[in-house]
Amino acid sequence: MRVKTRSWRVWVGIGAALIGVTATTGAAAPPKAPRQDLGPAISAILDQPRYQHSQWGILEQDPQTGRTIHDLQGGKFFIPGSVAKLMSVSGTWDTLGGDHRFTTPVNALGSRSGSVLTGNLAMVAQGDLTMGGRTAPDGQVSYTPVDHTYANDVPGATLTPEDPLAGLDSIAEQIRSAGITQVRGNVVVDPRLFTAEPPLDPLPTPMIVNDNVIDLLTTPTAPGRAAQLFWRPQVAPYQVTSNVRTVAAGGTTDIQVSANPDGTRITLSGTIAADADPVLRISHVQDPNAFARTALIEALARAGVTVAARPVGPNPVDLLPASYPAGSRVAAYVSPPFEQYARLILKVSHNLGANLGICLMAVAAGSHDCADGFPVLRAFLERAGVDLTQVQLADGRGGDPVDRITPVAVNQILAYWLRTPEADTFRNALPILGVDGTLADNCTDCPAKGKVWAKTGTVAGFDYLNQQFAVGAETVAGYLDAGNGRLHTFFAGVNNTQAADFDDFLEVIDDVTNVAALLQQQAARHPHH
């Protein structure tokens, strides 16, 4: 069974461009005996010439009986890519609790006379990943198959429909409802929850609005005319200029983004074909605290609250008190439960959210230093029954050159979840083969559709020496429907291969996905294997 994938969406889940590899000579690999334990279909995939210098790992286990169904280098280290998020998200979930909600308060500091506050408003950042910017009316956190955070690297990225300023608007309306219509002072964001440093990349911040990016959506018009631009969130002093022109149908679509050093002057250039779908790009917010401060002042204006201070400028952290007086809270935005955030991180492979989890674990331990999240994660993994000698991590997303995990360790964290009351919630937070997340476009009409729940991982870059793609890792790990209500845990992946071009790279992704689909079908056909 081979299921072709011809969608750009498969790029989602890239951890980092870490390695280069040596090109093959094009000669056929020496014949190999079929791997009878894996079956001829899987063996045929693994024995292709493209993998003659690569390392495959496959481990499938039945957690109910403890039996190992398939084991190919299960105890060897592999570059995991975003499969590493299984570890970090699990640790954050355990630390905070799946029902944890982030409460971002605003405190009124100074004196009040009627509707006038003589003093300052302080919004205390709490590490809320979305601040209402993805919260649908039913309370679920929205996502698309290719998240907007990947828009500059992954064609096909799209926007969720929610307003990225929704949380700030809610806060502003609460402040107005609290009776404040005038602030004779300033507005300040309190970012003291934690401090993050490299190697975490992207770098988490306590205050996050719209993933700390500006969305830039270009839609074609008529050939020869300027393309249409929509951008959000529109917050001063950010300005966007588009020089993108529409060209004839079938022409080249190539849109580049540039910005000045502080990120507030953004320019788009290039072309878009008249028959092209809208193209999304992003530009990063360089100062999330100043951005959120201005956005809140503008939200207050929309709610009928005036602020004396100039809305644009640096965040005045010198105005922050050592502590907040009792009774000073005048508003708060309360997030959906963390399990919804975990679902977002796992479904779309949200890198910022995964790294943020390291910082939130540190905060839970009483530290402001994100590095102190790793001992918390280590202690959790040990309690969860993960062999720590088989895990190396320097971030939460699976994008650091240090990151290595064995298939054994991956199966151990997956088996842990099956012993918890939230087993089904966690499993359904993973991408589902042929249904959603980073597996939405794989296996859409094969027998395994909807029967594999798994996190994907990709580590890829460009080999300039040989002018080809270097694929450090293509991995997938999760659960297989083994029939009769049973689940198997599994890891399947390949490290250190190459692809002549993008279509060839898609073949590698197809191969890994097909291995997972074949494992599921084997498990369902042989329930007592």
VEXTIKE-666554 format. One record per residue (C-alpha): residue number from 1; x, y, z; residue in three letters. Coordinates in steps of 0.25 Angstrom, whole numbers, always signed. Layout:
<atoms>
{atom NUM; {X; Y; Z}; "ALA"}
...
</atoms>
This chain:
<atoms>
{atom 1; {+0; +0; +0}; "MET"}
{atom 2; {+5; +14; -4}; "ARG"}
{atom 3; {-2; +26; -1}; "VAL"}
{atom 4; {+4; +38; -9}; "LYS"}
{atom 5; {+4; +52; -2}; "THR"}
{atom 6; {+5; +64; -11}; "ARG"}
{atom 7; {+2; +75; -2}; "SER"}
{atom 8; {+11; +86; +3}; "TRP"}
{atom 9; {+5; +83; +17}; "ARG"}
{atom 10; {+14; +72; +20}; "VAL"}
{atom 11; {+25; +82; +23}; "TRP"}
{atom 12; {+18; +85; +36}; "VAL"}
{atom 13; {+25; +80; +48}; "GLY"}
{atom 14; {+39; +84; +44}; "ILE"}
{atom 15; {+48; +85; +56}; "GLY"}
{atom 16; {+61; +91; +50}; "ALA"}
{atom 17; {+70; +90; +38}; "ALA"}
{atom 18; {+82; +83; +45}; "LEU"}
{atom 19; {+90; +75; +36}; "ILE"}
{atom 20; {+95; +72; +22}; "GLY"}
{atom 21; {+97; +59; +16}; "VAL"}
{atom 22; {+105; +52; +5}; "THR"}
{atom 23; {+98; +50; -8}; "ALA"}
{atom 24; {+97; +36; -14}; "THR"}
{atom 25; {+103; +32; -27}; "THR"}
{atom 26; {+90; +28; -32}; "GLY"}
{atom 27; {+94; +13; -33}; "ALA"}
{atom 28; {+84; +3; -28}; "ALA"}
{atom 29; {+86; -2; -13}; "ALA"}
{atom 30; {+90; -16; -12}; "PRO"}
{atom 31; {+79; -26; -11}; "PRO"}
{atom 32; {+74; -29; +3}; "LYS"}
{atom 33; {+66; -40; +9}; "ALA"}
{atom 34; {+52; -36; +12}; "PRO"}
{atom 35; {+50; -33; +27}; "ARG"}
{atom 36; {+40; -44; +30}; "GLN"}
{atom 37; {+36; -38; +43}; "ASP"}
{atom 38; {+32; -25; +37}; "LEU"}
{atom 39; {+25; -31; +25}; "GLY"}
{atom 40; {+29; -29; +10}; "PRO"}
{atom 41; {+22; -16; +8}; "ALA"}
{atom 42; {+29; -9; +20}; "ILE"}
{atom 43; {+42; -16; +16}; "SER"}
{atom 44; {+41; -11; +1}; "ALA"}
{atom 45; {+40; +4; +7}; "ILE"}
{atom 46; {+52; +2; +16}; "LEU"}
{atom 47; {+60; -5; +5}; "ASP"}
{atom 48; {+59; +6; -5}; "GLN"}
{atom 49; {+72; +12; -11}; "PRO"}
{atom 50; {+70; +25; -5}; "ARG"}
{atom 51; {+72; +20; +9}; "TYR"}
{atom 52; {+85; +12; +7}; "GLN"}
{atom 53; {+92; +22; +16}; "HIS"}
{atom 54; {+81; +25; +25}; "SER"}
{atom 55; {+76; +19; +39}; "GLN"}
{atom 56; {+62; +14; +41}; "TRP"}
{atom 57; {+55; +12; +54}; "GLY"}
{atom 58; {+42; +5; +57}; "ILE"}
{atom 59; {+37; +0; +70}; "LEU"}
{atom 60; {+22; -4; +72}; "GLU"}
{atom 61; {+18; -10; +85}; "GLN"}
{atom 62; {+5; -15; +92}; "ASP"}
{atom 63; {+4; -7; +105}; "PRO"}
{atom 64; {-7; -17; +110}; "GLN"}
{atom 65; {+2; -29; +110}; "THR"}
{atom 66; {+16; -22; +109}; "GLY"}
{atom 67; {+19; -30; +97}; "ARG"}
{atom 68; {+28; -24; +86}; "THR"}
{atom 69; {+22; -26; +72}; "ILE"}
{atom 70; {+33; -20; +64}; "HIS"}
{atom 71; {+46; -15; +68}; "ASP"}
{atom 72; {+56; -9; +58}; "LEU"}
{atom 73; {+67; -1; +65}; "GLN"}
{atom 74; {+57; +2; +76}; "GLY"}
{atom 75; {+68; +5; +86}; "GLY"}
{atom 76; {+77; +14; +77}; "LYS"}
{atom 77; {+77; +30; +78}; "PHE"}
{atom 78; {+69; +37; +67}; "PHE"}
{atom 79; {+68; +51; +63}; "ILE"}
{atom 80; {+53; +53; +67}; "PRO"}
{atom 81; {+49; +66; +61}; "GLY"}
{atom 82; {+35; +70; +67}; "SER"}
{atom 83; {+33; +56; +72}; "VAL"}
{atom 84; {+40; +62; +84}; "ALA"}
{atom 85; {+28; +71; +87}; "LYS"}
{atom 86; {+22; +58; +93}; "LEU"}
{atom 87; {+32; +59; +104}; "MET"}
{atom 88; {+31; +74; +107}; "SER"}
{atom 89; {+16; +75; +105}; "VAL"}
{atom 90; {+14; +63; +114}; "SER"}
{atom 91; {+22; +70; +125}; "GLY"}
{atom 92; {+15; +83; +124}; "THR"}
{atom 93; {+1; +76; +124}; "TRP"}
{atom 94; {+5; +68; +137}; "ASP"}
{atom 95; {+11; +81; +143}; "THR"}
{atom 96; {-1; +90; +141}; "LEU"}
{atom 97; {-12; +80; +139}; "GLY"}
{atom 98; {-21; +79; +127}; "GLY"}
{atom 99; {-31; +87; +134}; "ASP"}
{atom 100; {-22; +99; +137}; "HIS"}
{atom 101; {-26; +112; +132}; "ARG"}
{atom 102; {-17; +124; +130}; "PHE"}
{atom 103; {-23; +137; +137}; "THR"}
{atom 104; {-16; +150; +132}; "THR"}
{atom 105; {-20; +161; +142}; "PRO"}
{atom 106; {-20; +176; +141}; "VAL"}
{atom 107; {-18; +184; +153}; "ASN"}
{atom 108; {-21; +199; +156}; "ALA"}
{atom 109; {-10; +206; +163}; "LEU"}
{atom 110; {-13; +219; +169}; "GLY"}
{atom 111; {-25; +226; +174}; "SER"}
{atom 112; {-39; +226; +168}; "ARG"}
{atom 113; {-49; +238; +168}; "SER"}
{atom 114; {-62; +234; +161}; "GLY"}
{atom 115; {-58; +229; +148}; "SER"}
{atom 116; {-44; +235; +148}; "VAL"}
{atom 117; {-32; +227; +151}; "LEU"}
{atom 118; {-20; +235; +155}; "THR"}
{atom 119; {-9; +225; +154}; "GLY"}
{atom 120; {-6; +213; +145}; "ASN"}
{atom 121; {-12; +201; +139}; "LEU"}
{atom 122; {-3; +188; +140}; "ALA"}
{atom 123; {-6; +176; +132}; "MET"}
{atom 124; {+2; +164; +138}; "VAL"}
{atom 125; {+6; +155; +127}; "ALA"}
{atom 126; {+4; +140; +131}; "GLN"}
{atom 127; {+9; +132; +119}; "GLY"}
{atom 128; {-5; +131; +112}; "ASP"}
{atom 129; {-1; +126; +98}; "LEU"}
{atom 130; {-13; +132; +91}; "THR"}
{atom 131; {-20; +142; +99}; "MET"}
{atom 132; {-33; +139; +93}; "GLY"}
{atom 133; {-28; +141; +79}; "GLY"}
{atom 134; {-31; +126; +75}; "ARG"}
{atom 135; {-43; +124; +85}; "THR"}
{atom 136; {-56; +120; +77}; "ALA"}
{atom 137; {-70; +123; +82}; "PRO"}
{atom 138; {-71; +109; +88}; "ASP"}
{atom 139; {-58; +111; +96}; "GLY"}
{atom 140; {-49; +102; +87}; "GLN"}
{atom 141; {-36; +107; +82}; "VAL"}
{atom 142; {-36; +108; +67}; "SER"}
{atom 143; {-25; +103; +58}; "TYR"}
{atom 144; {-23; +101; +43}; "THR"}
{atom 145; {-15; +89; +37}; "PRO"}
{atom 146; {-3; +99; +34}; "VAL"}
{atom 147; {-2; +109; +45}; "ASP"}
{atom 148; {+1; +124; +42}; "HIS"}
{atom 149; {+14; +123; +50}; "THR"}
{atom 150; {+19; +114; +38}; "TYR"}
{atom 151; {+15; +124; +27}; "ALA"}
{atom 152; {+28; +129; +23}; "ASN"}
{atom 153; {+34; +114; +21}; "ASP"}
{atom 154; {+21; +106; +18}; "VAL"}
{atom 155; {+12; +109; +6}; "PRO"}
{atom 156; {-2; +107; +9}; "GLY"}
{atom 157; {-2; +113; +23}; "ALA"}
{atom 158; {-16; +120; +27}; "THR"}
{atom 159; {-22; +128; +37}; "LEU"}
{atom 160; {-32; +124; +48}; "THR"}
{atom 161; {-45; +133; +48}; "PRO"}
{atom 162; {-43; +139; +62}; "GLU"}
{atom 163; {-39; +153; +65}; "ASP"}
{atom 164; {-25; +152; +71}; "PRO"}
{atom 165; {-28; +164; +80}; "LEU"}
{atom 166; {-40; +158; +86}; "ALA"}
{atom 167; {-34; +156; +100}; "GLY"}
{atom 168; {-29; +170; +100}; "LEU"}
{atom 169; {-43; +175; +96}; "ASP"}
{atom 170; {-49; +167; +107}; "SER"}
{atom 171; {-40; +173; +117}; "ILE"}
{atom 172; {-43; +187; +112}; "ALA"}
{atom 173; {-58; +185; +113}; "GLU"}
{atom 174; {-56; +179; +127}; "GLN"}
{atom 175; {-49; +192; +132}; "ILE"}
{atom 176; {-60; +201; +126}; "ARG"}
{atom 177; {-70; +192; +133}; "SER"}
{atom 178; {-62; +194; +146}; "ALA"}
{atom 179; {-65; +209; +145}; "GLY"}
{atom 180; {-52; +214; +139}; "ILE"}
{atom 181; {-53; +223; +127}; "THR"}
{atom 182; {-41; +232; +129}; "GLN"}
{atom 183; {-27; +228; +133}; "VAL"}
{atom 184; {-18; +240; +137}; "ARG"}
{atom 185; {-5; +232; +136}; "GLY"}
{atom 186; {+0; +220; +128}; "ASN"}
{atom 187; {-2; +206; +124}; "VAL"}
{atom 188; {+9; +196; +126}; "VAL"}
{atom 189; {+11; +181; +124}; "VAL"}
{atom 190; {+17; +173; +135}; "ASP"}
{atom 191; {+27; +163; +128}; "PRO"}
{atom 192; {+34; +158; +141}; "ARG"}
{atom 193; {+28; +144; +140}; "LEU"}
{atom 194; {+40; +138; +134}; "PHE"}
{atom 195; {+52; +141; +126}; "THR"}
{atom 196; {+56; +132; +114}; "ALA"}
{atom 197; {+69; +131; +107}; "GLU"}
{atom 198; {+75; +123; +95}; "PRO"}
{atom 199; {+75; +111; +92}; "PRO"}
{atom 200; {+60; +112; +93}; "LEU"}
{atom 201; {+56; +117; +79}; "ASP"}
{atom 202; {+46; +123; +77}; "PRO"}
{atom 203; {+48; +130; +90}; "LEU"}
{atom 204; {+36; +130; +99}; "PRO"}
{atom 205; {+31; +143; +105}; "THR"}
{atom 206; {+21; +144; +117}; "PRO"}
{atom 207; {+13; +153; +108}; "MET"}
{atom 208; {+8; +147; +95}; "ILE"}
{atom 209; {-2; +154; +85}; "VAL"}
{atom 210; {-4; +146; +72}; "ASN"}
{atom 211; {+8; +138; +74}; "ASP"}
{atom 212; {+16; +151; +74}; "ASN"}
{atom 213; {+15; +152; +59}; "VAL"}
{atom 214; {+7; +161; +49}; "ILE"}
{atom 215; {-1; +153; +39}; "ASP"}
{atom 216; {+0; +158; +24}; "LEU"}
{atom 217; {-10; +152; +14}; "LEU"}
{atom 218; {-8; +155; -1}; "THR"}
{atom 219; {-19; +153; -10}; "THR"}
{atom 220; {-18; +154; -26}; "PRO"}
{atom 221; {-26; +164; -34}; "THR"}
{atom 222; {-25; +166; -49}; "ALA"}
{atom 223; {-12; +164; -56}; "PRO"}
{atom 224; {-3; +176; -56}; "GLY"}
{atom 225; {-10; +182; -44}; "ARG"}
{atom 226; {-6; +183; -29}; "ALA"}
{atom 227; {-10; +171; -21}; "ALA"}
{atom 228; {-19; +173; -9}; "GLN"}
{atom 229; {-14; +173; +5}; "LEU"}
{atom 230; {-20; +169; +18}; "PHE"}
{atom 231; {-12; +170; +31}; "TRP"}
{atom 232; {-15; +168; +45}; "ARG"}
{atom 233; {-14; +171; +56}; "PRO"}
{atom 234; {-14; +186; +53}; "GLN"}
{atom 235; {-7; +192; +64}; "VAL"}
{atom 236; {+1; +206; +65}; "ALA"}
{atom 237; {+12; +209; +60}; "PRO"}
{atom 238; {+12; +197; +51}; "TYR"}
{atom 239; {+11; +200; +36}; "GLN"}
{atom 240; {+11; +191; +24}; "VAL"}
{atom 241; {+14; +194; +10}; "THR"}
{atom 242; {+11; +184; -1}; "SER"}
{atom 243; {+18; +185; -14}; "ASN"}
{atom 244; {+13; +172; -19}; "VAL"}
{atom 245; {+8; +172; -33}; "ARG"}
{atom 246; {-2; +162; -39}; "THR"}
{atom 247; {+3; +154; -51}; "VAL"}
{atom 248; {-4; +146; -62}; "ALA"}
{atom 249; {-10; +133; -58}; "ALA"}
{atom 250; {+0; +122; -57}; "GLY"}
{atom 251; {+11; +132; -54}; "GLY"}
{atom 252; {+21; +132; -43}; "THR"}
{atom 253; {+16; +134; -28}; "THR"}
{atom 254; {+28; +139; -20}; "ASP"}
{atom 255; {+25; +148; -8}; "ILE"}
{atom 256; {+36; +153; +1}; "GLN"}
{atom 257; {+35; +161; +14}; "VAL"}
{atom 258; {+45; +171; +20}; "SER"}
{atom 259; {+44; +180; +32}; "ALA"}
{atom 260; {+52; +191; +39}; "ASN"}
{atom 261; {+61; +187; +51}; "PRO"}
{atom 262; {+49; +190; +61}; "ASP"}
{atom 263; {+40; +182; +52}; "GLY"}
{atom 264; {+29; +193; +51}; "THR"}
{atom 265; {+31; +197; +36}; "ARG"}
{atom 266; {+28; +184; +28}; "ILE"}
{atom 267; {+29; +183; +13}; "THR"}
{atom 268; {+24; +172; +4}; "LEU"}
{atom 269; {+30; +171; -10}; "SER"}
{atom 270; {+29; +161; -21}; "GLY"}
{atom 271; {+18; +155; -30}; "THR"}
{atom 272; {+5; +147; -29}; "ILE"}
{atom 273; {-2; +139; -40}; "ALA"}
{atom 274; {-16; +143; -44}; "ALA"}
{atom 275; {-21; +129; -41}; "ASP"}
{atom 276; {-13; +127; -28}; "ALA"}
{atom 277; {-20; +125; -15}; "ASP"}
{atom 278; {-17; +136; -5}; "PRO"}
{atom 279; {-3; +135; +1}; "VAL"}
{atom 280; {+0; +137; +15}; "LEU"}
{atom 281; {+13; +143; +21}; "ARG"}
{atom 282; {+17; +148; +35}; "ILE"}
{atom 283; {+26; +158; +41}; "SER"}
{atom 284; {+31; +156; +55}; "HIS"}
{atom 285; {+28; +166; +66}; "VAL"}
{atom 286; {+41; +170; +72}; "GLN"}
{atom 287; {+36; +176; +85}; "ASP"}
{atom 288; {+24; +168; +90}; "PRO"}
{atom 289; {+23; +176; +103}; "ASN"}
{atom 290; {+22; +189; +96}; "ALA"}
{atom 291; {+13; +183; +85}; "PHE"}
{atom 292; {+3; +178; +95}; "ALA"}
{atom 293; {+3; +191; +103}; "ARG"}
{atom 294; {+0; +199; +91}; "THR"}
{atom 295; {-11; +189; +87}; "ALA"}
{atom 296; {-17; +190; +101}; "LEU"}
{atom 297; {-18; +205; +100}; "ILE"}
{atom 298; {-24; +204; +87}; "GLU"}
{atom 299; {-34; +194; +92}; "ALA"}
{atom 300; {-37; +203; +104}; "LEU"}
{atom 301; {-40; +214; +94}; "ALA"}
{atom 302; {-50; +205; +86}; "ARG"}
{atom 303; {-57; +202; +100}; "ALA"}
{atom 304; {-58; +217; +103}; "GLY"}
{atom 305; {-46; +218; +113}; "VAL"}
{atom 306; {-36; +229; +111}; "THR"}
{atom 307; {-22; +228; +115}; "VAL"}
{atom 308; {-13; +241; +117}; "ALA"}
{atom 309; {+0; +234; +113}; "ALA"}
{atom 310; {+5; +233; +99}; "ARG"}
{atom 311; {+0; +220; +93}; "PRO"}
{atom 312; {+13; +217; +85}; "VAL"}
{atom 313; {+26; +215; +92}; "GLY"}
{atom 314; {+34; +206; +101}; "PRO"}
{atom 315; {+28; +198; +112}; "ASN"}
{atom 316; {+30; +206; +125}; "PRO"}
{atom 317; {+35; +195; +134}; "VAL"}
{atom 318; {+40; +205; +144}; "ASP"}
{atom 319; {+26; +207; +148}; "LEU"}
{atom 320; {+23; +193; +153}; "LEU"}
{atom 321; {+22; +191; +168}; "PRO"}
{atom 322; {+29; +181; +176}; "ALA"}
{atom 323; {+15; +175; +178}; "SER"}
{atom 324; {+0; +178; +176}; "TYR"}
{atom 325; {-9; +183; +187}; "PRO"}
{atom 326; {-21; +174; +190}; "ALA"}
{atom 327; {-33; +179; +183}; "GLY"}
{atom 328; {-26; +186; +172}; "SER"}
{atom 329; {-30; +176; +161}; "ARG"}
{atom 330; {-40; +182; +151}; "VAL"}
{atom 331; {-40; +172; +140}; "ALA"}
{atom 332; {-35; +158; +136}; "ALA"}
{atom 333; {-35; +150; +124}; "TYR"}
{atom 334; {-37; +135; +126}; "VAL"}
{atom 335; {-32; +125; +116}; "SER"}
{atom 336; {-38; +112; +112}; "PRO"}
{atom 337; {-33; +100; +119}; "PRO"}
{atom 338; {-18; +96; +116}; "PHE"}
{atom 339; {-22; +83; +109}; "GLU"}
{atom 340; {-28; +92; +98}; "GLN"}
{atom 341; {-14; +98; +97}; "TYR"}
{atom 342; {-7; +85; +97}; "ALA"}
{atom 343; {-16; +81; +86}; "ARG"}
{atom 344; {-12; +93; +78}; "LEU"}
{atom 345; {+3; +90; +80}; "ILE"}
{atom 346; {+2; +76; +76}; "LEU"}
{atom 347; {-8; +77; +65}; "LYS"}
{atom 348; {+0; +88; +57}; "VAL"}
{atom 349; {+14; +86; +64}; "SER"}
{atom 350; {+14; +99; +70}; "HIS"}
{atom 351; {+28; +102; +73}; "ASN"}
{atom 352; {+26; +115; +82}; "LEU"}
{atom 353; {+16; +107; +90}; "GLY"}
{atom 354; {+25; +95; +92}; "ALA"}
{atom 355; {+36; +104; +97}; "ASN"}
{atom 356; {+27; +112; +106}; "LEU"}
{atom 357; {+24; +100; +113}; "GLY"}
{atom 358; {+38; +99; +118}; "ILE"}
{atom 359; {+37; +113; +124}; "CYS"}
{atom 360; {+23; +110; +130}; "LEU"}
{atom 361; {+29; +97; +137}; "MET"}
{atom 362; {+40; +106; +143}; "ALA"}
{atom 363; {+30; +116; +148}; "VAL"}
{atom 364; {+22; +105; +155}; "ALA"}
{atom 365; {+35; +101; +162}; "ALA"}
{atom 366; {+36; +115; +167}; "GLY"}
{atom 367; {+47; +120; +157}; "SER"}
{atom 368; {+47; +132; +147}; "HIS"}
{atom 369; {+58; +125; +139}; "ASP"}
{atom 370; {+53; +116; +128}; "CYS"}
{atom 371; {+65; +107; +129}; "ALA"}
{atom 372; {+59; +102; +142}; "ASP"}
{atom 373; {+48; +96; +135}; "GLY"}
{atom 374; {+57; +84; +130}; "PHE"}
{atom 375; {+58; +78; +144}; "PRO"}
{atom 376; {+43; +79; +146}; "VAL"}
{atom 377; {+42; +71; +132}; "LEU"}
{atom 378; {+53; +61; +136}; "ARG"}
{atom 379; {+46; +58; +149}; "ALA"}
{atom 380; {+32; +56; +142}; "PHE"}
{atom 381; {+39; +47; +131}; "LEU"}
{atom 382; {+45; +39; +142}; "GLU"}
{atom 383; {+31; +37; +149}; "ARG"}
{atom 384; {+25; +34; +136}; "ALA"}
{atom 385; {+34; +22; +134}; "GLY"}
{atom 386; {+43; +28; +123}; "VAL"}
{atom 387; {+57; +23; +123}; "ASP"}
{atom 388; {+65; +36; +124}; "LEU"}
{atom 389; {+78; +30; +118}; "THR"}
{atom 390; {+70; +30; +105}; "GLN"}
{atom 391; {+65; +44; +104}; "VAL"}
{atom 392; {+74; +57; +101}; "GLN"}
{atom 393; {+66; +70; +100}; "LEU"}
{atom 394; {+71; +85; +100}; "ALA"}
{atom 395; {+57; +91; +96}; "ASP"}
{atom 396; {+43; +87; +96}; "GLY"}
{atom 397; {+40; +87; +81}; "ARG"}
{atom 398; {+50; +77; +76}; "GLY"}
{atom 399; {+59; +87; +68}; "GLY"}
{atom 400; {+72; +87; +76}; "ASP"}
{atom 401; {+84; +80; +70}; "PRO"}
{atom 402; {+85; +73; +84}; "VAL"}
{atom 403; {+71; +66; +83}; "ASP"}
{atom 404; {+72; +51; +82}; "ARG"}
{atom 405; {+61; +41; +87}; "ILE"}
{atom 406; {+61; +26; +85}; "THR"}
{atom 407; {+48; +19; +80}; "PRO"}
{atom 408; {+48; +12; +94}; "VAL"}
{atom 409; {+46; +25; +101}; "ALA"}
{atom 410; {+36; +30; +92}; "VAL"}
{atom 411; {+27; +17; +94}; "ASN"}
{atom 412; {+29; +19; +109}; "GLN"}
{atom 413; {+23; +33; +109}; "ILE"}
{atom 414; {+12; +28; +100}; "LEU"}
{atom 415; {+9; +16; +109}; "ALA"}
{atom 416; {+9; +25; +122}; "TYR"}
{atom 417; {-3; +33; +116}; "TRP"}
{atom 418; {-11; +20; +115}; "LEU"}
{atom 419; {-10; +19; +130}; "ARG"}
{atom 420; {-16; +32; +133}; "THR"}
{atom 421; {-31; +37; +133}; "PRO"}
{atom 422; {-27; +47; +122}; "GLU"}
{atom 423; {-23; +36; +112}; "ALA"}
{atom 424; {-34; +38; +102}; "ASP"}
{atom 425; {-32; +54; +103}; "THR"}
{atom 426; {-17; +53; +100}; "PHE"}
{atom 427; {-19; +43; +89}; "ARG"}
{atom 428; {-29; +52; +82}; "ASN"}
{atom 429; {-20; +64; +84}; "ALA"}
{atom 430; {-10; +57; +74}; "LEU"}
{atom 431; {-12; +59; +59}; "PRO"}
{atom 432; {-21; +48; +53}; "ILE"}
{atom 433; {-17; +41; +40}; "LEU"}
{atom 434; {-25; +46; +28}; "GLY"}
{atom 435; {-33; +55; +37}; "VAL"}
{atom 436; {-26; +67; +44}; "ASP"}
{atom 437; {-14; +74; +48}; "GLY"}
{atom 438; {-1; +71; +42}; "THR"}
{atom 439; {-6; +58; +37}; "LEU"}
{atom 440; {-19; +64; +30}; "ALA"}
{atom 441; {-14; +61; +16}; "ASP"}
{atom 442; {-8; +48; +18}; "ASN"}
{atom 443; {-15; +35; +15}; "CYS"}
{atom 444; {-28; +42; +13}; "THR"}
{atom 445; {-34; +30; +6}; "ASP"}
{atom 446; {-26; +18; +11}; "CYS"}
{atom 447; {-31; +7; +21}; "PRO"}
{atom 448; {-23; +13; +32}; "ALA"}
{atom 449; {-30; +27; +31}; "LYS"}
{atom 450; {-35; +31; +45}; "GLY"}
{atom 451; {-28; +20; +52}; "LYS"}
{atom 452; {-14; +26; +55}; "VAL"}
{atom 453; {-12; +37; +65}; "TRP"}
{atom 454; {+2; +42; +64}; "ALA"}
{atom 455; {+11; +53; +66}; "LYS"}
{atom 456; {+20; +56; +53}; "THR"}
{atom 457; {+34; +62; +53}; "GLY"}
{atom 458; {+43; +67; +41}; "THR"}
{atom 459; {+57; +72; +42}; "VAL"}
{atom 460; {+61; +77; +28}; "ALA"}
{atom 461; {+70; +87; +21}; "GLY"}
{atom 462; {+77; +90; +8}; "PHE"}
{atom 463; {+90; +83; +4}; "ASP"}
{atom 464; {+97; +94; -4}; "TYR"}
{atom 465; {+109; +85; -7}; "LEU"}
{atom 466; {+100; +76; -15}; "ASN"}
{atom 467; {+88; +85; -18}; "GLN"}
{atom 468; {+78; +76; -11}; "GLN"}
{atom 469; {+70; +74; +1}; "PHE"}
{atom 470; {+76; +68; +14}; "ALA"}
{atom 471; {+66; +61; +22}; "VAL"}
{atom 472; {+72; +60; +36}; "GLY"}
{atom 473; {+59; +53; +41}; "ALA"}
{atom 474; {+45; +49; +37}; "GLU"}
{atom 475; {+38; +43; +49}; "THR"}
{atom 476; {+24; +39; +54}; "VAL"}
{atom 477; {+20; +34; +67}; "ALA"}
{atom 478; {+7; +31; +75}; "GLY"}
{atom 479; {-4; +21; +75}; "TYR"}
{atom 480; {-10; +10; +65}; "LEU"}
{atom 481; {-24; +5; +66}; "ASP"}
{atom 482; {-21; -10; +67}; "ALA"}
{atom 483; {-35; -15; +67}; "GLY"}
{atom 484; {-45; -20; +77}; "ASN"}
{atom 485; {-43; -7; +85}; "GLY"}
{atom 486; {-28; -8; +87}; "ARG"}
{atom 487; {-17; +2; +84}; "LEU"}
{atom 488; {-2; -1; +81}; "HIS"}
{atom 489; {+8; +10; +83}; "THR"}
{atom 490; {+18; +12; +72}; "PHE"}
{atom 491; {+30; +20; +66}; "PHE"}
{atom 492; {+34; +20; +52}; "ALA"}
{atom 493; {+45; +29; +46}; "GLY"}
{atom 494; {+57; +31; +37}; "VAL"}
{atom 495; {+69; +39; +40}; "ASN"}
{atom 496; {+80; +44; +30}; "ASN"}
{atom 497; {+75; +43; +16}; "THR"}
{atom 498; {+74; +52; +4}; "GLN"}
{atom 499; {+64; +57; -6}; "ALA"}
{atom 500; {+67; +62; -20}; "ALA"}
{atom 501; {+56; +72; -20}; "ASP"}
{atom 502; {+43; +76; -13}; "PHE"}
{atom 503; {+35; +65; -19}; "ASP"}
{atom 504; {+46; +55; -15}; "ASP"}
{atom 505; {+45; +60; -1}; "PHE"}
{atom 506; {+30; +58; -1}; "LEU"}
{atom 507; {+33; +43; -4}; "GLU"}
{atom 508; {+41; +42; +8}; "VAL"}
{atom 509; {+29; +47; +16}; "ILE"}
{atom 510; {+20; +38; +9}; "ASP"}
{atom 511; {+29; +26; +12}; "ASP"}
{atom 512; {+29; +29; +27}; "VAL"}
{atom 513; {+14; +31; +27}; "THR"}
{atom 514; {+12; +19; +19}; "ASN"}
{atom 515; {+20; +11; +29}; "VAL"}
{atom 516; {+10; +16; +40}; "ALA"}
{atom 517; {-2; +12; +32}; "ALA"}
{atom 518; {+4; -2; +29}; "LEU"}
{atom 519; {+7; -4; +44}; "LEU"}
{atom 520; {-8; -1; +47}; "GLN"}
{atom 521; {-13; -10; +37}; "GLN"}
{atom 522; {-4; -21; +41}; "GLN"}
{atom 523; {-8; -19; +56}; "ALA"}
{atom 524; {-23; -19; +52}; "ALA"}
{atom 525; {-22; -32; +44}; "ARG"}
{atom 526; {-14; -40; +54}; "HIS"}
{atom 527; {-20; -36; +67}; "PRO"}
{atom 528; {-12; -47; +75}; "HIS"}
{atom 529; {+1; -44; +68}; "HIS"}
</atoms>
